[in-house]
Amino acid sequence: MYDIILLHHHTIMTTISVPITGEQEKFIDDFVKSGKAANKAHAVRYAIQRLSEEEAVESVLRAEQDIKKGRVFYGDLDKLAKKMHA
């Protein structure tokens, strides 16, 4: 069922041009040749998705460290925001 949902999902994409090094291009080419990506664009989208996931994990880990160090706020969020921006 999940595959069917993916087949019917339409994503609007835009095209950008980004200069890369020869080493980066070789990595992308090798990634595609290995069969891990269908083409160069897919390889770059995959890398961006992985970076996004990595950033999300790091954010959670930072939040956990803040909790362990007692850097946590309790109470009404509106009141806390006003105190922080005062």
WOCOR-V968640 format. One line per field, one symbol per residue. ss: DSSP state (H for helix, E for strand, L for the rest). psi: psi as a letter, one per 40 degrees, with the letter a starting at -180 (. if undefined). Layout:
# WOCOR-V968640
ss: ???
psi: ???
This chain:
# WOCOR-V968640
ss: LHHHHHHHLLLLLLLLLLLLLHHHHHHHHHHHHLLLLLLHHHHHHHHHHHHHHHHHHHHHHHHHHHHHLLLLLLLLHHHHHHHHLL
psi: dddddddehhhhiihihhhiiddddddddddddeeeidadddddddddddddddddddddddddddddeegihiahdddddddde.
